Amino acid sequence: MRLLLVDDERFTREGIYSLTPWKELGIDEVITAEDGEDGLEKALLFAPEIVLTDVKMPRMDGVAMSFQIREKFPDCSIIFMSGYMEIEYLKSAIRLSAVDYIEKPIDLSVVETALRKAADEIREKKRS
């Protein structure tokens, strides 16, 4: 399974990347991006099955990026992370059928639970 991790905060991005048990979750490939524009470019080449993204980022936010990724890859599972619980972001997450909306500061056990759910949904879709 392929995952795209997008966050403009280097410490958060690198922490999630290095501390998450990817193989245990069934995720074989992980690439990272620094913002929505970088994430969209990489997604178009990488075709991720899961996107784990921050919401507020420079150049392009995670919501705009996710809508564009979803157009190209309709079965892609999306998980949002944010320090902001603004209603517009939550509404966008619902419209995108996001797997989860994780509040920052990040609790890795919450991230792992959301990733496990996304991976399970993808495996189920593949079986159907």
C-alpha positions in Angstrom: 0.0 0.0 0.0 1.2 3.5 -0.8 0.9 6.5 1.5 1.6 10.2 0.9 2.4 12.2 4.1 2.0 16.0 3.7 2.8 18.5 6.4 4.6 21.9 6.3 6.0 21.4 9.8 9.2 19.4 9.3 9.2 18.2 12.9 5.7 16.7 12.7 6.3 15.2 9.2 9.6 13.6 10.2 8.3 12.4 13.6 5.3 10.6 12.0 7.5 9.2 9.2 10.1 7.8 11.6 7.9 6.6 14.5 5.0 5.0 12.7 5.2 1.2 12.2 4.4 1.3 8.5 5.0 -2.4 7.7 2.8 -3.5 10.6 0.0 -1.4 9.2 0.5 -2.9 5.7 1.9 0.2 4.2 4.9 -0.6 2.0 5.8 2.8 0.5 5.7 6.2 2.1 6.7 9.5 0.5 6.6 12.9 2.1 5.8 16.4 0.9 6.2 19.9 2.4 2.9 21.5 1.3 -0.1 21.0 -0.8 1.5 21.9 -4.1 4.4 19.5 -3.5 1.9 16.9 -2.3 -0.2 17.2 -5.4 2.8 16.9 -7.7 4.0 13.8 -5.9 0.5 12.3 -5.7 0.1 12.5 -9.5 3.3 10.5 -9.9 3.0 8.2 -6.9 -0.8 7.4 -7.0 -1.2 7.0 -3.2 -3.9 4.9 -1.7 -3.8 6.9 1.5 -3.1 10.6 2.0 -2.3 11.8 5.5 -2.2 15.6 5.4 -2.1 18.7 7.4 -5.0 21.1 6.7 -3.3 24.6 6.9 -0.2 24.9 4.8 1.4 27.5 2.6 0.9 27.6 -1.2 -1.9 25.1 -1.2 -3.8 23.8 1.8 -4.5 20.1 2.4 -8.2 20.4 1.6 -7.6 21.9 -1.9 -4.9 19.3 -2.5 -7.2 16.5 -1.4 -10.0 17.5 -3.7 -7.6 17.4 -6.6 -6.1 14.1 -5.6 -9.6 12.6 -5.1 -10.5 13.7 -8.7 -7.6 11.6 -10.1 -7.8 8.8 -7.5 -11.4 8.4 -6.3 -10.7 5.5 -4.0 -7.9 7.2 -2.2 -8.4 7.3 1.6 -7.8 10.7 3.2 -6.9 11.5 6.8 -6.6 15.2 7.9 -4.5 16.5 10.7 -5.0 20.0 12.1 -4.5 22.3 15.0 -7.7 24.1 13.9 -11.2 22.8 14.4 -12.8 25.3 12.0 -16.2 24.3 10.7 -15.3 24.8 7.1 -12.4 22.4 7.3 -14.7 19.8 9.0 -17.3 20.3 6.3 -14.7 19.7 3.6 -13.5 16.6 5.4 -17.1 15.3 5.4 -17.5 16.1 1.7 -14.3 14.2 0.9 -15.5 11.3 3.1 -12.3 11.6 5.0 -11.4 8.6 7.2 -10.5 10.8 10.1 -9.8 14.4 11.3 -6.9 14.3 13.8 -6.3 17.2 16.1 -2.8 18.5 16.7 -0.6 18.1 18.7 -0.4 14.7 17.2 -0.9 11.6 19.3 0.8 8.8 17.3 -1.7 6.1 18.7 -4.5 8.2 17.1 -2.6 8.4 13.8 -2.0 4.6 13.9 -5.7 3.9 14.5 -6.7 6.1 11.6 -4.1 4.6 9.3 -5.3 1.1 10.3 -8.9 2.0 9.5 -7.9 3.5 6.1 -5.7 0.4 5.3 -8.6 -1.9 6.2 -11.0 0.0 4.0 -8.6 -0.2 1.1 -8.1 -4.0 1.5 -11.9 -4.3 1.7 -12.4 -2.4 -1.6 -9.8 -4.5 -3.3 -11.7 -7.7 -2.2 -15.0 -6.4 -3.6 
